[in-house]
Amino acid sequence: MFVRQMHYLVALAREKHFGRAAEACHVTQPTLSAGIRKLEQELGVPIVVRGHRFLGFTAQGERVLGWARQIAADYESLRQEKAETGGQITGTLRVGAIPAATAAAPALLAPFRDRHPEVKVQMLTLSSAAIQRGLDEMELDAGITYLENEPLNRVRRLPLYREHYVFITRPDEPLARRRTLRWAEAAAQPLCLLTPDMQNRRIIDHVMAEAGIASQPAIETNSFMGVWAFVRRGPWHSIVPEASFRGLGDASDLVGVPLVEPVHVQPIGLVLSERDPLSPVAGALLKLAQSFGREHSIENIFK
């Protein structure tokens, strides 16, 4: 019962709703509420702020929640390790990937699934801040994110590839015939860029500022799907990571022109909690990524 109560708390923190938390735990709402009340009685502290709906955790409850996350994660790791002694890792690998890395991530996650067919792989598109939070709260096993530009805390990291940038336009545009394009030339075009809350956009703004160029997009969107749609519609163009553009495949009706002056690269890598030991699924992913680095060129794998 104790471990189940920990899962109730973690689900409630994630869902922020008693009914949805109960559904996630496959129990009724009265069962979940009773389990949390029993835990409060056992510990002698109020955990949840009482009201007609979920209002949050008390100060003592936040501390209990931290332990609950750790206990739930350790219990899941124990289950995975027990299954591993039978010859196969089982469970779910939860990976957060920044939008710029979603096209490249299958180069690592697909071979992982081939090696561990009993593991379910769940990849979520998240901001770099959400990946950090997911690792801290043990909601994620790993992340694929920027390794520089903005700080990462309490993580172990492994470089995977370097992000390059390209100018995206339509094939009938004069600039589509260029072999390279200067950042200043790209900035002079009507641009559609990601929104400023996304680290990719902040990196692009920083590159432009370092080159003495103003970043003044005509349109902003928080998804690459939006970028592709606006560029196809015209008259807008964009600046995106090369890996994201390659993710469109050979059938793409857009053209990517490498950006120079400056040639900017941004390291992207695998990040995992610095907790020890890692869960079996996280450890297996790290081992695979390390073997890629020894046996192959990471740059080629992620292109």
KABEL-V286347 format. One record per backbone hydrogen bond with DSSP energy under -1.0 kcal/mol. NH is the residue of the N-H (numbers start at 1). CO is the residue of the C=O. E is the energy in kcal/mol with one decimal. If there is no record, write none. Layout:
nh=NH co=CO e=E
nh=NH co=CO e=E
//
This chain:
nh=5 co=1 e=-2.3
nh=6 co=2 e=-1.6
nh=7 co=3 e=-2.0
nh=8 co=4 e=-2.0
nh=9 co=5 e=-2.1
nh=10 co=6 e=-2.3
nh=11 co=7 e=-2.5
nh=12 co=8 e=-2.4
nh=13 co=9 e=-2.4
nh=14 co=10 e=-1.9
nh=15 co=11 e=-3.0
nh=16 co=12 e=-2.5
nh=21 co=17 e=-2.4
nh=22 co=18 e=-2.4
nh=23 co=19 e=-2.2
nh=24 co=20 e=-2.4
nh=25 co=21 e=-1.5
nh=26 co=23 e=-1.0
nh=27 co=22 e=-2.5
nh=32 co=28 e=-2.1
nh=33 co=29 e=-2.8
nh=34 co=30 e=-2.5
nh=35 co=31 e=-2.1
nh=36 co=32 e=-2.0
nh=37 co=33 e=-2.3
nh=38 co=34 e=-2.5
nh=39 co=35 e=-1.7
nh=40 co=36 e=-2.3
nh=41 co=37 e=-2.2
nh=42 co=38 e=-2.3
nh=43 co=39 e=-2.4
nh=44 co=40 e=-2.0
nh=45 co=40 e=-1.1
nh=49 co=56 e=-2.6
nh=58 co=47 e=-2.1
nh=62 co=58 e=-2.2
nh=63 co=59 e=-1.2
nh=64 co=60 e=-2.2
nh=65 co=61 e=-2.8
nh=66 co=62 e=-1.7
nh=67 co=63 e=-1.6
nh=68 co=64 e=-2.7
nh=69 co=65 e=-2.6
nh=70 co=66 e=-1.7
nh=71 co=67 e=-2.9
nh=72 co=68 e=-2.8
nh=73 co=69 e=-2.4
nh=74 co=70 e=-2.6
nh=75 co=71 e=-2.4
nh=76 co=72 e=-2.1
nh=77 co=73 e=-2.3
nh=78 co=74 e=-2.3
nh=79 co=75 e=-2.2
nh=80 co=76 e=-2.4
nh=81 co=77 e=-2.7
nh=82 co=78 e=-2.4
nh=83 co=79 e=-2.1
nh=84 co=80 e=-2.1
nh=85 co=81 e=-1.4
nh=86 co=83 e=-1.3
nh=87 co=84 e=-2.0
nh=88 co=83 e=-1.1
nh=93 co=120 e=-3.0
nh=95 co=122 e=-3.0
nh=96 co=142 e=-2.2
nh=97 co=124 e=-3.0
nh=98 co=144 e=-2.2
nh=101 co=98 e=-2.1
nh=105 co=101 e=-2.4
nh=107 co=104 e=-1.9
nh=108 co=105 e=-2.2
nh=109 co=105 e=-2.5
nh=110 co=106 e=-2.1
nh=112 co=108 e=-1.4
nh=113 co=109 e=-2.2
nh=114 co=110 e=-2.0
nh=115 co=111 e=-2.1
nh=116 co=112 e=-1.9
nh=119 co=116 e=-2.0
nh=120 co=91 e=-2.6
nh=122 co=93 e=-3.1
nh=124 co=95 e=-2.8
nh=126 co=97 e=-2.1
nh=131 co=127 e=-2.0
nh=132 co=128 e=-2.1
nh=133 co=129 e=-2.3
nh=134 co=130 e=-2.6
nh=135 co=131 e=-2.2
nh=136 co=132 e=-2.3
nh=137 co=133 e=-2.5
nh=139 co=134 e=-2.5
nh=140 co=134 e=-1.6
nh=141 co=94 e=-2.7
nh=142 co=94 e=-1.6
nh=143 co=271 e=-2.4
nh=144 co=96 e=-2.6
nh=145 co=269 e=-2.1
nh=147 co=267 e=-2.1
nh=150 co=148 e=-1.5
nh=156 co=272 e=-2.8
nh=158 co=270 e=-2.3
nh=160 co=268 e=-2.5
nh=161 co=268 e=-2.1
nh=163 co=266 e=-3.2
nh=166 co=240 e=-2.6
nh=167 co=257 e=-3.1
nh=168 co=238 e=-3.0
nh=169 co=255 e=-2.2
nh=173 co=170 e=-1.9
nh=176 co=173 e=-1.5
nh=177 co=174 e=-1.5
nh=178 co=175 e=-1.4
nh=181 co=258 e=-2.0
nh=183 co=260 e=-1.6
nh=186 co=182 e=-2.2
nh=187 co=183 e=-2.7
nh=189 co=186 e=-1.6
nh=192 co=237 e=-2.7
nh=193 co=219 e=-2.2
nh=195 co=221 e=-1.1
nh=198 co=195 e=-2.0
nh=202 co=198 e=-1.7
nh=203 co=199 e=-2.4
nh=204 co=200 e=-2.1
nh=205 co=201 e=-2.8
nh=206 co=202 e=-2.0
nh=207 co=203 e=-2.5
nh=208 co=204 e=-2.3
nh=209 co=205 e=-2.5
nh=210 co=206 e=-2.5
nh=211 co=207 e=-1.3
nh=212 co=209 e=-1.5
nh=213 co=208 e=-3.5
nh=218 co=191 e=-1.9
nh=219 co=191 e=-1.8
nh=221 co=193 e=-1.8
nh=227 co=223 e=-1.6
nh=228 co=224 e=-2.9
nh=229 co=225 e=-2.0
nh=230 co=226 e=-2.3
nh=231 co=227 e=-2.5
nh=232 co=228 e=-2.5
nh=233 co=229 e=-1.9
nh=234 co=230 e=-2.4
nh=237 co=190 e=-2.2
nh=238 co=168 e=-1.8
nh=240 co=166 e=-2.2
nh=242 co=164 e=-3.0
nh=245 co=241 e=-1.8
nh=246 co=242 e=-2.7
nh=247 co=243 e=-1.3
nh=248 co=245 e=-1.7
nh=249 co=246 e=-1.8
nh=252 co=249 e=-1.5
nh=255 co=169 e=-2.9
nh=257 co=167 e=-2.6
nh=259 co=165 e=-2.0
nh=260 co=181 e=-2.5
nh=266 co=163 e=-1.7
nh=268 co=161 e=-2.9
nh=269 co=145 e=-2.7
nh=270 co=158 e=-2.8
nh=271 co=143 e=-2.9
nh=272 co=156 e=-2.4
nh=274 co=154 e=-1.6
nh=283 co=279 e=-3.0
nh=284 co=280 e=-2.2
nh=285 co=281 e=-1.8
nh=286 co=282 e=-2.4
nh=287 co=283 e=-2.3
nh=288 co=284 e=-2.1
nh=289 co=285 e=-2.5
nh=290 co=286 e=-2.4
nh=291 co=287 e=-1.9
nh=292 co=288 e=-1.9
nh=293 co=289 e=-1.6
nh=294 co=290 e=-1.3
nh=295 co=291 e=-2.6
nh=296 co=292 e=-2.6
nh=301 co=297 e=-2.1
nh=302 co=298 e=-2.1
nh=303 co=300 e=-1.5
//
